[in-house]
Amino acid sequence: MVFNLFKKPEEDERERAVAAYEKVASLESDGHEARSMRLRLSMLCRAHLDKTFVAGAQQTEAFELATALAIQQGKNKPEPPQAPLFQKVKSTTGEALVYLPKPYAEEAFALGRLYQKTEINAEQAIAAAQRLADRICFDALKLTTPFVALQFLRDELAAEAEAAGEGAEGAEGEGGEDNAAGGAPRQD
């Protein structure tokens, strides 16, 4: 126990997050409790994936600005941003630190980077993120139904399409208030 006195609280929290992920991913049972644990973790992983996508976009923008400034000033280029393996996400019990293995986190981060650099459009980002979500759910968590990735981006596209449809038709439309409250919160 003396060793734990010298550990930082965030190290303990990270170890618990990794252990929680690994425990659920290694479950062999298909019973009610195991399925419930898988579903809870999948919702946390969804939030992690979404936040990591957003982080990829935001950090790419900051990195590109910092790189341009460094070049302009004749300084060394900054180190490129790295995908976070841990994200704080809101859960039913408050904030939780969630772990996503490096390959998944890096892919979500790369998708955000590509989207920010306009190398892929919103539809391509959604499709690629959904394929990633499918792999997390089917392969890692052994679920039969995947979570929906990037719901906030899907909602934005739907709102834009609705607005474009209303603008083109000049119709009054009913608005998208029902959908705005039900989707995943946007992580800006």
C-alpha positions in Angstrom: 0.0 0.0 0.0 2.9 2.4 0.5 3.4 2.4 -3.3 -0.1 3.9 -3.8 0.8 6.8 -1.6 3.2 8.0 -4.3 0.8 7.5 -7.2 -0.9 10.5 -8.7 -4.8 10.3 -8.5 -5.1 10.6 -12.3 -2.8 7.6 -12.7 -5.1 5.5 -10.5 -8.1 6.8 -12.5 -6.4 5.9 -15.7 -5.6 2.4 -14.5 -9.2 1.9 -13.4 -10.4 3.1 -16.8 -8.1 0.6 -18.6 -9.1 -2.2 -16.2 -12.8 -1.4 -16.8 -12.5 -1.5 -20.6 -10.4 -4.7 -20.5 -12.8 -6.4 -18.1 -15.8 -5.8 -20.3 -13.9 -6.6 -23.5 -12.8 -9.9 -22.1 -16.3 -11.0 -20.9 -17.2 -14.4 -22.3 -20.8 -14.6 -20.9 -23.8 -13.5 -22.9 -25.9 -13.2 -19.8 -28.0 -10.1 -18.8 -25.4 -8.6 -16.6 -22.6 -9.0 -19.2 -24.8 -7.5 -21.9 -25.7 -4.6 -19.6 -22.0 -4.0 -18.9 -21.2 -4.1 -22.6 -24.0 -1.6 -23.4 -22.8 0.8 -20.7 -19.3 0.7 -22.0 -20.4 1.1 -25.6 -22.2 4.4 -24.6 -19.0 5.6 -22.9 -16.9 4.5 -25.9 -19.4 6.4 -28.2 -18.8 9.6 -26.2 -15.0 9.0 -26.3 -15.1 8.4 -30.1 -17.1 11.6 -30.6 -14.9 13.7 -28.4 -11.7 12.3 -29.9 -13.0 13.1 -33.4 -13.7 16.7 -32.3 -10.3 16.9 -30.6 -8.7 15.7 -33.8 -10.3 18.5 -35.7 -9.6 21.2 -33.1 -6.0 20.2 -32.4 -5.3 20.0 -36.2 -6.5 23.5 -36.6 -4.3 24.8 -33.8 -1.3 22.7 -35.0 -1.6 24.1 -38.5 -1.7 27.7 -37.2 1.2 27.0 -34.9 3.2 25.4 -37.7 2.5 28.3 -40.1 3.6 30.8 -37.4 6.8 28.8 -36.6 7.7 28.7 -40.3 7.0 32.4 -40.6 9.2 33.1 -37.6 12.0 30.7 -38.6 11.4 28.5 -35.6 11.1 24.7 -35.3 7.8 23.2 -36.1 5.7 22.1 -33.1 5.1 18.4 -32.4 1.9 17.1 -34.1 -1.0 16.4 -31.7 -1.6 12.9 -30.5 -4.8 11.1 -30.1 -6.0 10.9 -26.4 -6.5 7.4 -25.1 -8.5 8.8 -22.2 -11.5 11.2 -22.3 -13.6 12.6 -19.5 -17.2 12.0 -20.5 -20.6 12.5 -18.8 -22.2 9.4 -17.6 -25.4 8.6 -15.6 -23.3 8.7 -12.4 -21.4 12.0 -13.2 -18.1 12.4 -15.0 -16.1 9.3 -15.9 -12.7 8.8 -17.4 -13.0 6.4 -20.4 -10.3 4.5 -22.1 -10.2 3.6 -25.7 -7.4 1.4 -27.1 -4.8 3.3 -29.1 -5.8 2.0 -32.6 -9.4 3.1 -32.1 -8.5 6.4 -30.6 -5.9 7.2 -33.3 -8.4 6.3 -36.0 -11.1 8.6 -34.5 -8.5 11.4 -34.1 -7.3 10.9 -37.7 -10.9 11.2 -39.0 -11.3 14.5 -37.1 -8.0 15.7 -38.6 -9.0 14.7 -42.2 -12.4 16.3 -41.7 -10.8 19.6 -40.4 -8.4 19.6 -43.4 -11.4 19.0 -45.7 -9.8 15.9 -47.0 -13.1 14.1 -46.3 -16.6 15.6 -46.1 -19.2 15.2 -43.4 -20.8 12.2 -45.0 -17.5 10.4 -45.4 -16.5 11.2 -41.9 -19.8 9.8 -40.6 -19.4 6.6 -42.7 -15.8 6.0 -41.6 -16.6 6.8 -37.9 -19.6 4.4 -38.1 -17.3 1.6 -39.5 -15.0 2.3 -36.5 -18.0 2.2 -34.1 -19.1 -1.1 -35.7 -15.6 -2.6 -35.1 -15.6 -1.4 -31.5 -19.0 -2.9 -30.8 -18.8 -6.1 -32.8 -15.2 -7.0 -32.4 -14.1 -5.6 -29.1 -17.3 -5.5 -27.1 -19.1 -8.5 -28.7 -22.4 -6.6 -29.1 -25.0 -7.4 -31.8 -26.0 -3.8 -32.4 -23.5 -0.9 -32.8 -23.8 2.5 -31.3 -24.4 5.5 -33.6 -21.2 7.5 -34.1 -21.0 11.3 -34.6 -24.7 11.9 -33.9 -24.0 15.6 -33.5 -22.6 15.8 -37.1 -25.6 13.8 -38.4 -27.9 16.3 -36.6 -26.0 19.2 -38.2 -26.4 17.7 -41.7 -30.1 17.0 -41.1 -30.6 20.6 -39.9 -28.7 22.0 -42.9 -30.7 19.8 -45.3 -34.0 20.9 -43.7 -33.0 24.5 -43.8 -32.0 24.2 -47.5 -35.3 22.4 -48.2 -37.2 25.2 -46.5 -35.2 27.9 -48.2 -35.7 26.3 -51.6 -39.4 25.7 -51.1 -40.1 28.8 -49.1 -42.3 26.5 -46.9 -42.9 27.1 -43.2 -41.6 23.7 -42.0 -42.0 22.4 -38.5 -38.4 22.8 -37.3 -36.0 20.3 -35.7 -36.6 21.1 -32.1 -37.5 17.5 -31.2 -34.2 16.1 -32.7 -32.0 18.8 -31.1 -32.8 17.7 -27.5 -32.6 13.9 -28.2 -29.2 13.7 -29.9 -25.7 13.5 -28.4 -24.5 16.8 -27.0 -22.1 18.6 -29.3 -18.6 18.6 -27.9 -17.1 21.9 -29.0 
